[in-house]
Amino acid sequence: MATAKTIAVVGATGKQGGSLARALQCDASGAFAVRALTRKPSSDRAQALARAGAAVVQADADDPESLKRAFDGAYGAYCVTDFWEHGDPERERRQGAAMAEAARSAGLQHVIWSTLEDTRPFVPLSDPRMPTLLGKYKVPHYDAKAEVDAEFRRLGVPTTFLLTSFYWENFLGFRGMRLRPGDGDELILAMPMGNEQLPGIAIDDLALCALGIFKQTCSAGQTIGVAGDQPTCAQMAASFTKALGRPVRYVDVDPAAYRTWDFPGAAELSNMLQFKRDFPDVFCGARSVERSRQLNPRLQTFEQWLERHRSEF
């Protein structure tokens, strides 16, 4: 029997990394062994991974040497950063660059880098359609990740660049995305998306797509965009109405107004959604539901995901 290939999973107790670690562990082929990277190996989530068979290793994305030690001897790695933990794109860029260097140093054979588009070629810093944030970004958590792409390429790391999509779980836990009370029994889905599609995916499905990428023979430098579905917000409101048994109405919000709403990251998220709204061919065109289903045959549509989670709303 072939030896299982070790995948070092950055952020293995977080959303993306945790979902992938579980997907690797549950994969019936037994092709992969999980090396779970975490800052706190003693945490409950880390210990749950250990009980399921993962090798839990201490590593910190702000400590390049710890990443090198954690990647050493592995076949591949899943590299992801969490902008929302600290809100600092410069720190996120440094973390991603440290992962690229650690992957090069360890001679990894396949890395998946969880990334997003650089919005600035489409909306230059001088473009008044949306404000520039933090002096040099339009959508900081997009633009900083995209800058790291060049580091993986420059260092010759065999990398799949994985373009992610809107997590449907945001409707459950992200304050600015939750349904809002309307009149009477009505709920409101409010976003600055106009009538454009919003590609989205369940976090577990994103992980299964990443698993599918690791299973395939991949050429270095490929970019794969994933989505489980690409509904408009009006279509999502109709799906919410059906699933929840109460009226849900979509309200198209002006991006300038959305930026002023009282929740953390409002300006950032307004710019992000406006980018998706204003450049649908770019964003939707880079994310193929059909390709995602090839990687993950169990891929859920938005309605299927909502049916599974309706009791949580």
N, C-alpha and C positions, 0 to 999 in steps of 0.2 A: 504494500500500500504506500502511495506517495506521501511524503512528509507534508503536513499542512503548512501553508505559507503564512507567515506572521504579518499581520497588518497592525501597524501602530496607529491608534486612533486618538487624535488630539481632541481634548475636551470631551472625554468619554463619559463624563457625568452630566454633560449639558444636553441640549435638545438634539442638535444634529449628530454630534458624536455619540451620544447615548443611544440614539435610535439605530445608528449604524453598528455599534458594538453588539446590541441585541440581535440585529439582523444577521451579523456574521456568526454569532453563537448559535442561532436557531437554524442556520442553513444546513439542510439535510445532506449536502454533498460532503461536508467535513473538510472542504478544501482550504479553509483558513483558520488560523489561530488568532485570538484577539490579544493585543497588548494595549491595555487601557491606560492612557496617559491622563493624569489628574494632579492638581496641586495638592489635594488632600486625600491620600490613599486610605485614610481611616474613616472617611465619610460613609454614610449609610449607602449611598448610591455606588460608591466604589466597592464597598464590601459585598454588595449584591452582585456586582459583576464578577468579583472574585469567586463567590460561591457558585456562580454559573460556569466557571472555568477560565475566566480571563486572567492574564498576568497583569496585575495592577502595578503601574510604575509611576513614581513621582516625577513630574515634569512641570515646568512653568513656562508659558509662552514668552514671558519677559526675561527668561534666563536661557540664552542661547546654548550654553554648555549642557544644561539639563536636557534640552531637546536632542542634542547630538548623542548623549548617552542613551536616551530613550529610543532613538531611531536605530542605534547600532545593531546590526545583525538581523534586522527585519527585512522582509521582502518588499513591502510597500507601506504607504501611510495615507491616512485621510487627514488633510490639513484644513482647519477652519478657525476663524477668529470670531470673537463676540463683541461687536461694537457697542451693543446695548449694555454691556457690563460696565463700561466706563465712559462712553461717548467721545472718545478721543481718536480721530482718524489717524493721527501721526503715530500713536501707540499701536494701533491696529496694523499700520503699514510696517512698522518695525517688527512686530510679532510675525507677520507673514514672511518678511524677508529672512528672519531667523529660521523659520521652518524650511524655507527653500535652501538655505545654507546647510542646515542639519541634514536634509535629504541628500544633498550633494556629497557631504562628508561621509555619510553612511553608505553611499552607493546604492540607494534604493532603486528598484527596478520599475516601480509604478507608483506614482503619487496622484491622488485626486486632490485638487485645490478648489475649495468651495468659494466661488467668486461671483462678481456681478459686473455689469457694464460700467465703463467710464462715461458719465453723462456729459462731460465738458466738450467733447467734439460736436455734440448736438446742440448744447446750450452753453456757449462760451461764457466765461466769467463776466464779460461786458454785456451779455444779453439781459435786458431788463424784464424778460418774461417771468423770471423767478429770481429771488435774491441770492447773492453769493453768501455762503455760510463759512464761518471760521477763516475768512480771508482768501481761500483758494479752492473752495469746493462748491458745487451745486447740490449734490447729494453725497455727503461725506462718507456714509457707510458703503456706498457703491464705488465712488471714485477712488478711495484708498485701497480697497480690495483690488480694483483693476490695475492700480499702479504696481501691485505685487506680482501680477502676471509676468511682467518683464523680468523680474528676478528669477523666477523658475526657468524662463527661457534662456536668460543670460548664462545661468549656471549649468545649462544642459541637463536639467532634471527631466526624466521621462514623465511627463505630466498630462493628465486629463483635466482640462479647465471646465468645471461643472457650474453652469449658470443655474442658480436656484430661482425659485418663484415665491410668491406670496404664500406664507403658511396659513392655511385655513384655521389652525389653532389660534391665530391672532384674534379671531372673533371671540374666543373663550377667555383669553387672559390678558390681552393688550388693551390697556384702558382706552386709548384713542380709537380702537377699532370695534369695540363692543356695540351691540345694538342699543339704541337710545329710546327712552320712553316717548311716545307720541300722545295723541289725544285718545282717551278711553283705553281700549285694549290694544291699540295700535303700537307697533314698534317701528323705529326708524333706522335704516341703514344709510349713513351719511358719509359720502366720500367725494372728492373732487375728480371724478373719473368720466363725467359726461356719459356718452353712450358707448364708450370703448370697452373692449374686453379686458379682463383682469386675470391673466394666467395665475393659477394657484395650485397648491399641492399639499397633501397631508405630510407631516414630518416623517411618519413611518414609511410612506411611499417614496419620499426622497431618499431615505436610507436604502430601501430595496433597489432603487435605481442605481445608487452607488455600488451596491453589492453586484448588480448586473454588470457594471463597468469593470469591476475587478475580475469578474469571471471571464470576460471576453479578452481576446487578443487585441490589444489596443495600440494604435500608432501614437508615438510621442507627439505632443502638441495639439491633439484634437480638442475641440470645444464641443460640449454637449449641453444643451439647454433642456431642462425637464419641466413638465407641468402635467397635472392630472386632469385638468379641464381648463377651458378658457371662456367662462361665462362673462356677460356684462353684469354690472351691479344690479340692473333691473331684473335680470334673470335670476341672480342670486336672491334678491328680495322675494321673488315668486317661489323659489325653492324653500326659503325660510318660512314663508306663509304656509306652504304645504306641510312642511315637517313639524312646525310648532303649533299649527292649528289656530293661529291668530294672525291678523293682518300685519304684514311687514312692508313698509313703503320705502323705496329708494329716493333719497334727496340728493341731488347733485349740488355740491357745495363749491363756491368759488374758492380756488386755491388760496387767494389772499386772505379770505375769511378763515379758512381751515388752519392757516398758520398761527392765528391768534388764539386758538382754542386752548383751554387750560388742561393740558396733559403733557408729560415729558416728551420731547422730541417732536412737537407739533410742526415746527417749521421744516425739519428734516423730512418727516413723513409727507407733508404737503408737497414738497419739491419732488419726492420720489413718485408719488401718485400722479403728479402733473407730468412728469417725464413719461410715465407709462401712457397717460392719456394723449399727450401731444405727439408721441412717436410710437404708435401702435404697431406699425410694420416692423420697426426695429425690435421692439420688445417681444411681441407675440411671434414674430418670424423666427426669433432665435430659440424658441421653446416649442418643441414638437411633442404633442401628446402621443402620436403614433410611435415615435422613437422611444419615448418614455415607457410605453406599454411593451415594446420589444425587450427592454431591459427589465421590466417589472410587470409580468403578466397579470398580477393582482391589483394593478393600478386602479384607484377609486376615482369616480367622478365626484363633483361637488355634492350632488344629491346623495350619492352613496355614503360619502363621509358624513354628511349632515344627519342622515338617518341613524348612523351609528352613535352620534354624539348629541342628539337632540335633547336627551335628558339632562345635559350639562348646561343648557341655556336657561 
